[in-house]
Amino acid sequence: MPIEVERPGPVRARRRAVTRLAFLAAAAFTAGLAIANWPAVSERAMHFFAVMGQPRLEAMRAMEAPVVGADGIARTDWLVFFEGDAPEPERKRLLAEHESVRFVDRTFFSDGVVVSIPDAAKSVVAAIRSSPAVWLMLRDRPFYLCH
């Protein structure tokens, strides 16, 4: 009668990986169950998550805060995306129409520009957004544009 000997190899490594994954899934399920059902555990977990997220929250707030220039005016950068068929003179005319708008830079996208608008000029933002030449206008948050 032949005797089978278990040799180290890909099958054994795969079994070990599956065992580890199953253990990790069971631990995650147990932790989620404890957080959902026990107020003391839930309170501590939420405090832990808040402490972990604090640096990111502070960075987001700093990035969203208006920048006060040398003239003492708080300004915010905005991304303006024009319709694809809007001609360049129409785009320039729209931005020049509002004297408080400053051109900052072109974007990676051919139909987008970055402009700076004073925080006090909320009507300018509404006017630019309502233009038929503008497809989309949003605050310039380069790290959060994609998600």
C-alpha positions as CSV (number, residue, x, y, z in Angstrom):
1,M,0.0,0.0,0.0
2,P,1.5,3.3,-1.1
3,I,2.0,6.0,1.5
4,E,1.5,9.6,0.5
5,V,3.9,12.1,1.9
6,E,2.9,15.8,2.0
7,R,5.7,17.7,0.4
8,P,6.1,21.5,0.6
9,G,5.1,23.1,-2.6
10,P,2.4,25.2,-4.3
11,V,-0.5,23.1,-2.9
12,R,0.6,23.5,0.7
13,A,1.3,27.2,0.2
14,R,-2.2,27.7,-1.3
15,R,-3.8,25.9,1.7
16,R,-1.8,28.1,4.1
17,A,-3.0,31.2,2.3
18,V,-6.6,30.1,2.3
19,T,-6.4,29.3,6.0
20,R,-5.0,32.8,6.7
21,L,-7.7,34.4,4.6
22,A,-10.4,32.5,6.4
23,F,-9.0,33.5,9.8
24,L,-8.8,37.1,8.7
25,A,-12.4,37.1,7.4
26,A,-13.6,35.5,10.7
27,A,-11.7,38.1,12.7
28,A,-13.2,40.9,10.7
29,F,-16.7,39.5,11.0
30,T,-16.3,39.1,14.8
31,A,-14.9,42.7,15.1
32,G,-17.8,44.1,13.0
33,L,-20.3,42.1,15.1
34,A,-18.8,43.5,18.3
35,I,-18.8,47.1,17.1
36,A,-22.4,46.8,15.9
37,N,-23.9,45.2,19.0
38,W,-21.9,46.3,22.1
39,P,-22.1,50.1,22.9
40,A,-18.8,50.1,24.8
41,V,-16.9,48.5,22.0
42,S,-18.6,50.7,19.4
43,E,-17.8,53.8,21.3
44,R,-14.1,52.9,21.6
45,A,-13.9,51.9,17.9
46,M,-15.5,55.1,16.8
47,H,-13.1,57.1,18.9
48,F,-10.2,55.2,17.4
49,F,-11.4,55.8,13.9
50,A,-11.9,59.5,14.7
51,V,-8.3,59.8,16.0
52,M,-7.0,58.0,12.9
53,G,-8.9,60.3,10.5
54,Q,-8.0,63.5,12.3
55,P,-4.9,64.3,10.2
56,R,-6.7,63.7,7.0
57,L,-9.6,65.9,8.1
58,E,-7.2,68.7,9.1
59,A,-5.5,68.5,5.7
60,M,-8.8,68.6,3.9
61,R,-9.9,71.7,5.9
62,A,-6.6,73.4,5.2
63,M,-6.9,72.7,1.5
64,E,-10.5,74.0,1.4
65,A,-9.8,77.2,3.3
66,P,-9.6,80.3,1.2
67,V,-6.2,81.9,0.7
68,V,-5.8,85.5,1.8
69,G,-3.6,87.3,-0.7
70,A,-1.4,90.3,-0.3
71,D,-4.3,92.6,-1.0
72,G,-6.2,91.1,2.1
73,I,-8.9,89.5,0.0
74,A,-9.8,85.8,0.7
75,R,-9.9,83.9,-2.6
76,T,-10.8,80.4,-3.7
77,D,-9.6,78.6,-6.8
78,W,-12.3,77.1,-9.0
79,L,-12.1,74.6,-11.9
80,V,-14.2,75.8,-14.9
81,F,-14.9,73.2,-17.6
82,F,-16.3,74.7,-20.8
83,E,-18.5,73.0,-23.4
84,G,-16.4,71.4,-26.1
85,D,-17.8,73.5,-28.8
86,A,-17.4,76.8,-26.9
87,P,-14.8,78.9,-28.9
88,E,-11.8,80.4,-27.2
89,P,-12.9,84.0,-27.6
90,E,-16.2,83.1,-25.8
91,R,-14.4,81.5,-23.0
92,K,-12.1,84.6,-22.5
93,R,-15.0,87.0,-22.8
94,L,-16.9,85.1,-20.1
95,L,-14.0,85.3,-17.6
96,A,-13.2,88.9,-18.5
97,E,-16.9,89.9,-18.0
98,H,-16.3,89.6,-14.2
99,E,-13.4,91.8,-13.0
100,S,-12.9,89.9,-9.8
101,V,-12.1,86.7,-11.6
102,R,-8.4,86.0,-12.1
103,F,-7.0,83.4,-14.5
104,V,-4.6,81.0,-12.7
105,D,-3.7,78.2,-15.0
106,R,-4.9,75.8,-17.7
107,T,-5.7,72.3,-16.6
108,F,-4.6,68.9,-18.0
109,F,-8.0,68.8,-19.8
110,S,-8.3,70.9,-23.0
111,D,-11.6,72.5,-22.0
112,G,-10.7,73.3,-18.4
113,V,-9.1,76.3,-16.6
114,V,-8.4,77.2,-13.0
115,V,-9.6,80.6,-11.9
116,S,-9.4,82.5,-8.6
117,I,-12.6,84.2,-7.3
118,P,-13.0,86.2,-4.1
119,D,-15.1,84.4,-1.5
120,A,-17.3,87.5,-1.2
121,A,-18.3,87.2,-4.9
122,K,-20.8,84.3,-4.7
123,S,-22.9,85.9,-7.4
124,V,-19.9,85.6,-9.8
125,V,-19.8,81.8,-9.3
126,A,-23.5,81.6,-9.9
127,A,-23.2,83.7,-13.1
128,I,-20.4,81.7,-14.5
129,R,-22.2,78.4,-13.7
130,S,-25.3,79.6,-15.5
131,S,-23.5,80.4,-18.7
132,P,-24.4,78.0,-21.6
133,A,-20.6,77.8,-22.4
134,V,-19.8,76.3,-19.0
135,W,-20.3,72.5,-18.6
136,L,-19.1,72.2,-15.0
137,M,-17.7,74.4,-12.3
138,L,-16.4,73.2,-8.9
139,R,-13.9,74.1,-6.3
140,D,-10.3,73.2,-7.1
141,R,-9.4,70.3,-5.0
142,P,-6.8,68.5,-7.1
143,F,-6.5,65.4,-4.8
144,Y,-10.3,64.8,-4.7
145,L,-11.2,65.5,-8.4
146,C,-11.0,61.8,-9.3
147,H,-13.2,60.4,-6.4
